[in-house]
Amino acid sequence: FYDMNKMAEIKTKITPHSKKTKVELREVAELNKVETLEGKQCNCIFWSPAGNVIIMAGLGDSASGKIEFYDVHNRVIMAEKEHYRANEVLWDP
């Protein structure tokens, strides 16, 4: 996922006992890895139009509906919410 000179990639590993998701953030110009976030329950990433914030969301019928707001600049989770069976995320400027 590309936006504002950054890329976020979701990698999911499913084992018989669990499903683990890893999110990697990279700078696009040289694709330098910024950070890896282990164990996230997401299948979609949305960049804020204003920049520096992403939403990691588990969307769809088979997902948890967990939504995490992550500050890329400060590398901190700003908020975590759960919306059962959420299927879409939209930014409201």
C-alpha positions in Angstrom: 0.0 0.0 0.0 1.6 3.3 -1.1 0.8 6.8 0.1 2.8 9.8 1.3 6.1 8.1 0.4 5.5 5.2 2.6 4.4 1.6 2.1 2.6 -0.8 4.5 2.5 -4.5 3.9 0.4 -7.2 5.6 1.8 -10.7 6.0 -0.4 -13.4 7.5 0.7 -16.8 8.7 -2.0 -19.3 9.5 -1.1 -22.3 11.7 -3.4 -25.0 13.0 -3.7 -23.2 16.3 -3.6 -19.5 15.5 -3.6 -16.8 12.8 -0.8 -14.3 13.2 -0.5 -11.1 11.2 2.6 -9.0 10.8 2.5 -5.4 9.5 5.6 -3.9 8.0 6.0 -0.2 7.4 8.6 1.0 4.9 9.7 4.2 3.2 8.9 4.0 -0.5 11.9 5.9 -2.0 14.4 3.2 -0.9 12.0 0.7 0.7 13.7 0.9 4.1 11.8 -1.0 6.7 10.5 1.4 9.3 8.9 -1.1 11.7 7.3 -4.5 12.1 4.2 -5.0 14.2 3.7 -8.6 15.3 0.4 -10.3 16.1 -2.0 -7.7 14.7 -5.6 -8.8 13.8 -5.8 -6.9 10.5 -6.4 -7.7 6.9 -6.5 -4.0 5.7 -4.4 -0.9 6.1 -5.6 2.7 5.5 -3.3 5.7 5.5 -4.7 9.0 6.8 -5.0 11.7 4.1 -3.2 14.0 6.5 -0.3 11.6 6.9 1.5 9.9 9.8 -1.5 7.8 11.0 -2.7 4.5 9.7 -5.6 2.4 10.6 -5.1 -1.4 10.8 -8.4 -3.1 10.5 -9.8 -6.6 10.5 -12.7 -6.2 8.1 -15.3 -8.6 6.7 -17.4 -11.5 7.9 -14.5 -13.7 9.0 -12.5 -11.0 10.7 -12.7 -9.7 14.3 -13.7 -6.1 13.5 -10.7 -4.8 15.5 -9.5 -1.4 14.4 -6.2 0.1 15.6 -5.1 3.7 15.0 -1.3 3.8 14.8 0.9 6.9 14.8 3.7 6.1 12.4 5.9 9.1 13.4 5.9 8.3 17.1 5.4 4.6 16.7 2.6 4.3 19.2 -0.9 2.8 19.1 -3.2 5.8 19.6 -6.5 3.8 20.1 -8.0 0.4 19.7 -11.7 -0.2 19.0 -13.7 -3.2 18.0 -16.7 -3.1 15.6 -18.0 -6.6 15.1 -18.4 -7.4 11.4 -17.1 -4.0 10.2 -16.7 -4.1 6.4 -15.4 -0.6 5.5 -13.2 2.2 6.8 -13.5 5.8 5.5 -11.6 8.9 6.6 -13.6 11.9 7.3 -11.6 15.1 6.8 
